[in-house]
Amino acid sequence: MTTIRLDDELENMLETYAALENVSKSAIIKEALSEYFRNNLQTASAFELGKDLFGQTASGKADKSLHYKKLIRKKLREKHTH
């Protein structure tokens, strides 16, 4: 059992809504908490949590890990053609 304290305005809104819908205040609070947890306790993978951070480098080129061999060859050619 859990007890909560509500300010007068919220308490009045809860009582009014419960009366209009002919449902208990506890049922409304349970449903509200269930909805809150459904929306806020999503289980995301590590990739989903950090996807905005992955693939970015200081250069701003997100594909460096895919084309690193080409980049190395290019750098070597530039270095040895002078």
Secondary structure, 3 states (H helix, E strand, C coil): CCCCCCCHHHHHHHHHHHHHHCCCHHHHHHHHHHHHHHHHCCCCCHHHHHCCCCCCCCCCCCCCCCCHHHHHHHHHHHHHCC
